Amino acid sequence: MAKISVWDRRTWGLLREIKGITYAQLAEACSVYHATPEKWFNDNSGQRNPGLKHQITLAKVLGIPLRSLLSEITDPAIRAAIRAAYND
């Protein structure tokens, strides 16, 4: 079985659908233009990705635990930055 990455747009999309969260709700939570999250989720070219700040906000809104976010990160500085941003 393939490992599912919590940083993967398909994982975000599935969680969004399961939880019934709209793109408009994500846009409001991230303080971005209303069409931006839909572009993040549906861009198959990989050129439209949210920055780390928005990824952490998405994780919070989608209910992804901090432990899951940190599971794939080995750099201590990045782990600390994610932990601090998640707990804001």
N, C-alpha and C positions, 0 to 999 in steps of 0.2 A: 504494500500500500504506500502511495506517495505521501510525503510529509506536506501538510498544509501550512503555508506561511501566513502569519497574521499581517504581514506587510503586503500581501498580494491583493490586487484590485478585485479579483474574482471572489476572494474571501469576504472582502468588504461588501461587495454587491449581494452576496448570498445573505449575509447578516442583515443588511439593510432591508432586503425583501422579507426575510423571516420576521423581523421586528416591526415591519410596517412603517419604516422611517422614510419620509419623502426626501427628494433632492432639495426641496425648499427648506426643510428643517435642517439639513446638513449645511446648506448655504448660510442660514441664519447663525448656526452654532459656530461656523468658521469665519463669519463676518466677510463673506465673499459674495460676488455677483451671483444671482439666483441660478444661472445656467452653468456655473463653474463646476459644481460637484458632478453633474451629469457628464460633463466632458472628462473629468477624472476617471469616472467609472466605466465609460464606454469607449475610451480611446484605445484602440488595439495597437496603435503604432508605438505606444510607450513614451510619447513625447509630452503628454499633458499629465503630469504627476503632481500631487500636492507636495508642498515642502514639509519638512519634518514637523513644524509647528501645527500645520493642518492635519498631518497624519495622526499626531497625538490627540488632537481634538476629535477627529473621526473615531479613533479607538475608544475614547471616552463615551462618545454618543452611541457607538455600536456595542458598548459593553465588553470590550476586549480588556481583560485584566492586565495590569502592569507586568505581572510575571510573564505572561505570554509575549508581550512586546519585547521584553529583555532577553528572552530565551535564545534568540539568534544573534544577539549582540555581544561581542567579546571585548571590545575596547572599553576600558573603565571610564574614560572621559565621556564617551558617547552614552554609556549606560547612566552615568550621573546626570547628564543633560536631559535625557529622556525621563528619568525618575523625577527630576525637579520640575520639568514642564508638565508632566502628568499630574503631579500633586498640586499644581497652581489652581 
